[in-house]
């Protein structure tokens, strides 16, 4: 697999305006997702795991290194990673700044 198999969504301030928690939440809800907010502190690691739902992990602040399909991507403010159901992935907070994340679960 390659990073082409990893679907990233980047916030586009020219089209979507200034990034804010409410604006990102509204975007994810409009895409058919239920959204929860989480804060992950320095040193937080989520080892390989999967979910039985389709998800998007969206970052509002901090740096979140995620792996999927044997590839790593670094998510920063305004970045979203599409995580299909059943796909093994992991995540790790990078640096001292906490990651503020919106966890979006696809509504069937």
NORHU-V174653 format. One record per residue. PSI is psi in degrees with one decimal (none if undefined). OMEGA is omega in radians with two decimals (NA if undefined). NEAR is the number of other ideal C-beta (glycine too) atoms within 8 Angstrom. Layout:
PSI;OMEGA;NEAR  PSI;OMEGA;NEAR
This chain:
159.2;3.10;5  173.8;-3.14;6  -15.6;3.07;6  -22.1;3.11;4  -8.1;3.13;9  122.9;-3.11;10  110.9;3.07;6  144.7;3.05;10  125.0;-3.13;9  139.0;3.08;7  132.6;3.13;11  99.0;-3.08;6  -25.6;3.11;9  -34.5;-3.12;4  -31.5;-2.98;4  -3.9;-3.13;9  -169.5;-3.10;5  136.2;3.10;5  130.2;3.02;11  163.9;3.12;6  -43.5;-3.11;9  -40.2;-3.14;6  -41.6;3.11;11  -42.3;3.11;14  -46.7;3.14;10  -40.6;3.13;8  -46.4;-3.11;9  -40.4;3.10;14  -41.9;3.13;10  -25.7;3.10;6  -1.1;3.07;8  27.8;-3.11;6  148.6;2.98;11  132.3;-2.93;7  134.6;3.02;11  148.2;-3.13;8  136.0;3.09;9  150.9;3.01;8  124.0;-3.13;8  123.2;-3.07;10  167.5;3.10;7  135.7;3.11;8  -6.1;3.13;5  130.2;3.12;9  133.0;3.01;8  106.6;-3.14;7  174.2;3.14;5  130.4;3.10;5  172.8;3.03;8  173.8;-3.12;8  156.8;3.09;8  20.0;3.10;5  157.0;3.00;7  136.2;-3.06;8  163.9;2.88;12  131.2;3.00;14  117.7;-3.12;15  136.6;-3.12;12  130.7;3.09;16  -27.2;3.13;11  154.4;3.12;8  -173.4;-3.13;14  126.5;-3.06;12  110.7;3.09;16  123.2;-3.12;11  147.4;3.07;13  146.2;3.10;10  140.2;3.14;13  29.0;3.12;8  6.4;3.13;5  150.9;3.09;11  142.9;3.00;6  147.9;3.10;12  116.7;3.11;8  133.5;3.07;13  -177.2;-3.06;9  124.2;3.11;9  -3.9;-3.14;10  143.8;3.10;12  141.9;3.06;14  125.7;3.07;14  124.5;-3.12;10  99.4;3.14;11  151.8;3.12;6  140.2;3.07;9  -8.2;-3.11;6  126.5;3.14;9  133.0;-3.14;7  166.6;3.07;11  167.3;-3.13;11  152.1;-3.14;11  133.7;3.03;10  130.1;3.13;15  127.3;3.12;8  -175.8;-3.06;7  -20.1;-3.11;3  134.6;3.07;8  149.2;3.04;10  125.4;2.98;13  120.8;-2.98;11  143.0;2.93;13  121.4;3.14;15  114.3;-3.04;11  126.8;-3.14;15  127.4;-3.12;11  129.6;3.09;10  120.4;-3.13;6  none;NA;2
